[in-house]
Amino acid sequence: MSDFNSTLRAYTHPVTHTSSFFARPIVVALIYSQTTRQVSPNTPFEPVKQPTPSVVESASPNTPIIQTRQVHLQCAGKVVCTATSTVRITSPEIAHLFLQEKYAIGQLFRRLEKVPAFELVAVGFGAVEHKEKFVASTSSTGAASGSPPDQLWRKYTLGIPHFECEILEVFPDRQMFVKGEKWLDNEPVPEVLVQKSDVNHAAFQGLKAVAGGACLLIASFEAFKLLNGKAFC
C-alpha cells in the first residue's frame, strides 16, 4: 500500500477485515502516503519518489527517512476511524523491510522479533491537538479546528531502535461506542438510554465519561490491531 510521492490518491483495491467491535467487515483504504529523507545532516527533507537501493542504504540517525500515511477504516459505508501514522527510519535494514519489502508496522515488529515501547501521548474530544513529533510531516491529519465536538482521538508512539512510529487515531463520534451497530445503521436508541432527569444529570454525565473512556481504549486497541495487520501498509 505504499505510494512514494506526495500526491493524494484513493487506494484502488481496499483491504477487508472483520471488526470484533461491530462484528462486520472493515475496509481499510489508503488516503495518502508521503516519503521524505535527508540527504545529509542539516539539509531540508526532500521527497522520495522510489525506494531505490541508494535511498535505502542512506538511512541513518543523521540522515533519516520519514514516511507519513493516512488510512480510513470503513464499516457499513461509514468511516469509523481515520488513522495517520508517521514513521522515522534510521537503518538500511529496516528501510529495506518497510519501503521495499512493504512490511506493515506490526509485521515489522514481529519480523524483527522486537516488542515496541508504547507511550500514550494524548487523548481528547473534538479537534486534535497538533504536537508533531517528527519535523518532516506536512500532511493534514483530517482533524481540523472545525471537527465535530463528539469526535474522539488518541495519539501514541511505538518504537524500537531505528524505527519510531507516531500514530493518530480519530473516531468520528463518541456515540458509536454507546450505540454500537445502531449507530452504523442510524437506528434510534431506546428512550431509556437518552432520557435524563435534572436530579440525575450530573451522575449520568459522570457515568457517560467513564464509559466513553473505556470504549475509547477498546476501540483504540481494535484499530491498533487492524492497523498492525496486513491491511496497514
N, C-alpha and C positions, 0 to 999 in steps of 0.2 A: 504494500500500500504506500510505498514511498514515492514521492514526487519531488525531484531535486531542482525545483525552481520555485519562485515566489508567486506564481500565478494561482489565483483562486480557481478551484475547479470542483465539480461534483465527482464522487467516486463512482465509476462506471458500473462496477459489479459489487454491490454491498454484500457484506458477510452476515449470515444469520445465525443466531444462537437462541437459547431459551432462557428467559429470565425466571429465576426461582422466586422473585418477589411477586411478579404478576402471573407467573405460570403461562406465559405467552412468548411467541418468538420475538427476539430483539434483533433489529438490523443495525449494524454498525457501519456508518457511511462517512468516508473521509471528506472533509470540507476543504482543507488546505494543508500544505506541507511546505516548509521553507528551511533550507540548509545554508549555513554560512560558516566561514572559517577565517582565522587569522593566518596570513602567510608568514609573518614574522612578529615578534613581540612589539607592542606599542603601535601597530598599524591597524587601520579600521578593518572591521569584518567585511568580507566580500562574499557574494552569492556563490554557491556551489551548484553547477548545472548537472554534473555527473560525478559519482564517487569513483574517480579513476584511481589506479594504484598509487600514483604520486600524491593524490589528495589524502588517501587513507594512511599512507606512510608518514604524512606530515603531522598527524595528530600527536600532540604532546601537551604537557602542562603549560608551556609557554605559547603554544600555537593550537588552541583548542578548536574543535569542530562543534557547532551548536545547531541543533535542529528543533524547530517548533512545528507542531502539527495539531490540528483540531478535528475531532470526530463528533458526529451526532449519534446517540443511541436512540433508536426509534422503536416504538411499540404501538401497535394498533393505529398506525398513521400519525402518532404524536411523538414529538421529541421529548423524551423523558430525562435525558441528560446530555449536556454539552461538555465534553472533556477536552481540555487543552493541555498538552504536555510540552515541556522544554527540556531537552537533554543536552548535557555537556560531556563531550568525549575527549579524553586526553591520552589515548593509547592506540597504536595501529591495530592491535589485536581486536579490541572492542569496536573500533571503527569499521573493521572488515566485517565482523559479525553483524553489526547493526545496519550499516549502509549497503554492504554488498550481499551478504547472506540474508539480509532482511529479517533478522530475528526480532520478535516483539520484545517489549521491555521485560515482561515476566519470563518469557522463554530465554532471554539472555541471562537473567539471573540463574535460572536452572541449568543452562548450558555451562556456565562458569562455576556452578555449584557454590554460589555465594548467596548469603542471606543479607538483603539490603538493610541499612539503617533507616528507620522510619521516623519522621518528625512532622507532627501536625503544626502547620504554620498559622492557619487562621480558619475560622468558620463564621458564617453570618447569614443574615436575611437581607434581601434587597440587592442593591448594587454591590458589586465586588470591589473590595479594597485592592487597588493595584500597587503591589510592592514586588517589583520584579527582582528575581534572584540573579538572573543571567542578563548581561548587558546587551547581548546581540538581538534579543527578541523585539521585533517591531510590529508583530501581528496583533489583531484585535482578539479579545477573548470572547466576544459575543455577549458581554455583560456590561453595557454602558450605564451611565448615570440614570438613564430613564428606565431601568429594569423594573419589572413588576415587584411590588413590595413583598409579595408572598414567595418570591424566589429564594431558594436555599443554595448555599455554595460552601465548598470546602477546598482548602489548598494544603497540600502536604508534599514532602520530599521523600525520595527514596535514593539511597546512594551506596555504592561500593567504590573501591579505589578506581579512578579513571573513568567513572560513569556516574553522573549525578542527574537526577530527574526531579523536576518540579511539575506537579500535576494539579490542575484546577478542574473540579467537577462542579457544574452548575445544574441544579434541578429547578425546573420552571415554576413549580407550585407546591407549597408545603401540603396542600390538600391531597396530593397524590398519595401521600403516606397515611392519610387519615381514611380516605375513601377507597383506596386500592383500585380494583377493577371498575368500580362505579365511576371513578374519575376518568378512566380511559374511555368508558362508554357514555360519558356525560349524563349519567343517571342521577336523579336526586337522592340524597341520603335520607334515612328515616328521620321524622320530625324530632324524635327524642335526642338525636345526636346534635341538632342545631339549636334547640331552644335553651335559653339561659335566663334564669330569674335574676333580678337585681341583687338579691341577697347572696346568691352563689356565684356571681360573675367573677369575683377575684379568685375564688378557689378553682373555678373552671379554667380560667386563664393560666393559672399555675400548673394545673394538670396537663393542659394542652402544650405548654412549653416543655415539660418533661417528656411527654410522649413524642413531641416533634424532635427533640434532641435524640431520643433513642432511635426513631425512624431514620433520622439523618445518618446516624452511624451505620445502621443496617443497609441503607441504600448506597452509602458510600462504599461499603465493603462489597456490595453486589456489583457496582460499577467498576470497582478496582479489579474484581475477579474477571469481569468481561474484558477490560482493557488490557489485562495481562495475558489473555488468551491469544489464539491465533488471529483473532479479528483485529486486534490493535497493533497494526504495523509490525 
